[in-house]
Amino acid sequence: MDWNSLKVFLTIAECGSLTAAARKLKISQPTLSRKILLLEESLDSQLFQRLPRGLVLTKAGESIMQSVQQMEGQALDVEKKLTGQNLRLDGKVRLTATEYIGSFWITKDMQEFRAQYPGIHVICGWICRSLIWSGARPISPFALADLTNRT
């Protein structure tokens, strides 16, 4: 028994049919059927009851379902750690915008942004629209910089 076999088991249980599971796993239905039969043989237990409208977990299948789901969660955690998806962003973001954009667009989403990225300190600067077009100095109406320090 290996993780790939258990992943096949979990996908079939979640999809309820070999056809849907094969489509999700991007493998042929006969291959999937062979894989689940090999898993059942190796465990010496029937995991699914085959019905005309799909597959249903047997008592043996139900008994291992929660453990296999926990294994999947742990495997996903390992993958996130190894691929860097668990990195927390932190640092400073300096944001300059016109008063209109700042007050009507940026501030309404700031609470959600802070909840999602608590390590990022946002420094906002509002500028008057007339300064942008005055020609005194080139100022971008929307500038975003300094998203650094991944940990």
C-alpha positions as CSV (number, residue, x, y, z in Angstrom):
1,M,0.0,0.0,0.0
2,D,1.3,3.4,-0.9
3,W,0.1,7.0,-0.8
4,N,-0.9,7.1,-4.4
5,S,-3.2,4.1,-3.9
6,L,-4.8,5.8,-0.9
7,K,-5.2,9.0,-3.0
8,V,-7.1,7.0,-5.6
9,F,-9.3,5.6,-2.8
10,L,-10.0,9.1,-1.5
11,T,-10.8,10.5,-4.9
12,I,-13.2,7.7,-5.8
13,A,-14.9,8.1,-2.4
14,E,-15.3,11.8,-2.9
15,C,-16.5,11.5,-6.5
16,G,-18.8,8.5,-6.0
17,S,-17.9,7.0,-9.4
18,L,-15.0,5.7,-11.3
19,T,-15.8,7.9,-14.3
20,A,-15.7,11.1,-12.3
21,A,-12.6,10.1,-10.3
22,A,-10.8,9.0,-13.5
23,R,-11.6,12.4,-15.0
24,K,-10.4,14.2,-11.9
25,L,-7.2,12.2,-11.7
26,K,-6.6,12.4,-15.4
27,I,-6.2,8.6,-15.8
28,S,-8.3,6.1,-17.7
29,Q,-11.2,4.4,-16.0
30,P,-9.8,0.8,-16.5
31,T,-6.5,1.9,-14.9
32,L,-8.3,3.4,-12.0
33,S,-10.4,0.3,-11.6
34,R,-7.2,-1.9,-11.5
35,K,-5.6,0.4,-8.9
36,I,-8.5,0.2,-6.5
37,L,-8.8,-3.6,-7.0
38,L,-5.0,-3.9,-6.2
39,L,-5.5,-1.8,-3.0
40,E,-8.5,-3.9,-1.9
41,E,-6.4,-7.1,-2.5
42,S,-3.5,-5.7,-0.6
43,L,-5.7,-4.8,2.4
44,D,-7.8,-8.0,2.0
45,S,-10.9,-5.9,2.3
46,Q,-13.5,-4.6,-0.1
47,L,-13.6,-0.8,0.2
48,F,-16.4,-0.1,-2.2
49,Q,-19.8,-1.6,-3.0
50,R,-20.3,-1.5,-6.7
51,L,-23.8,-0.3,-7.6
52,P,-25.3,0.5,-11.1
53,R,-25.2,4.2,-10.3
54,G,-21.7,4.4,-8.8
55,L,-19.6,3.3,-5.8
56,V,-20.5,3.4,-2.1
57,L,-18.1,2.9,0.8
58,T,-18.3,-0.3,2.6
59,K,-17.9,-0.5,6.4
60,A,-14.2,-1.2,5.8
61,G,-13.9,1.8,3.5
62,E,-15.7,4.0,6.0
63,S,-13.4,2.9,8.7
64,I,-10.3,4.2,6.9
65,M,-11.8,7.3,5.3
66,Q,-11.0,9.7,8.1
67,S,-7.5,8.5,8.5
68,V,-6.9,8.8,4.7
69,Q,-8.3,12.4,4.8
70,Q,-5.9,13.3,7.6
71,M,-3.0,11.8,5.6
72,E,-4.0,14.0,2.7
73,G,-4.1,17.0,4.9
74,Q,-0.6,16.2,6.2
75,A,0.7,15.5,2.7
76,L,-0.6,18.9,1.6
77,D,1.1,20.6,4.5
78,V,4.4,19.0,3.6
79,E,3.9,20.1,-0.1
80,K,3.2,23.7,1.1
81,K,6.3,23.7,3.2
82,L,8.5,22.4,0.5
83,T,7.2,24.6,-2.2
84,G,7.2,27.7,-0.1
85,Q,3.4,28.3,-0.1
86,N,3.5,28.6,3.7
87,L,5.7,31.6,3.6
88,R,4.4,34.6,5.4
89,L,4.7,37.9,3.7
90,D,5.9,40.7,5.8
91,G,7.4,44.1,5.3
92,K,6.3,47.6,4.3
93,V,4.1,48.6,1.4
94,R,4.1,52.3,0.5
95,L,1.0,53.2,-1.4
96,T,0.4,56.6,-3.0
97,A,-3.0,57.4,-4.6
98,T,-5.3,60.2,-5.3
99,E,-7.7,61.1,-2.5
100,Y,-10.6,59.7,-4.5
101,I,-9.0,56.3,-5.2
102,G,-7.7,56.1,-1.6
103,S,-10.9,57.0,0.1
104,F,-13.3,55.1,-2.1
105,W,-11.3,52.1,-3.3
106,I,-8.3,51.3,-1.2
107,T,-9.7,52.0,2.3
108,K,-12.7,49.8,1.8
109,D,-10.5,46.7,1.2
110,M,-7.8,47.5,3.8
111,Q,-9.5,45.5,6.6
112,E,-9.6,42.4,4.5
113,F,-6.1,42.9,3.3
114,R,-4.8,43.3,6.9
115,A,-6.6,40.1,8.0
116,Q,-5.0,38.2,5.1
117,Y,-1.5,39.7,5.5
118,P,-1.0,40.6,9.1
119,G,2.8,41.0,8.6
120,I,2.5,43.7,6.0
121,H,2.6,47.3,7.2
122,V,0.8,49.6,4.8
123,I,1.8,53.2,4.6
124,C,-0.7,55.2,2.6
125,G,-0.2,58.6,1.1
126,W,-3.0,60.5,-0.5
127,I,-2.2,63.2,-3.0
128,C,-4.4,65.9,-4.5
129,R,-5.3,65.2,-8.1
130,S,-4.4,68.7,-9.2
131,L,-0.7,68.0,-8.1
132,I,-0.5,65.1,-10.5
133,W,-1.6,67.1,-13.5
134,S,0.3,70.3,-12.5
135,G,3.4,69.3,-14.3
136,A,5.5,70.4,-11.4
137,R,6.9,66.9,-11.0
138,P,5.8,63.5,-12.5
139,I,3.8,61.6,-9.9
140,S,2.1,58.4,-10.6
141,P,-1.6,58.4,-9.5
142,F,-1.1,54.9,-8.2
143,A,2.3,53.6,-7.0
144,L,2.9,50.4,-5.1
145,A,6.4,49.5,-3.9
146,D,8.5,47.7,-1.2
147,L,6.8,44.4,-0.8
148,T,9.8,42.6,0.6
149,N,11.2,40.4,3.3
150,R,9.6,37.0,2.7
151,T,10.1,34.7,5.8
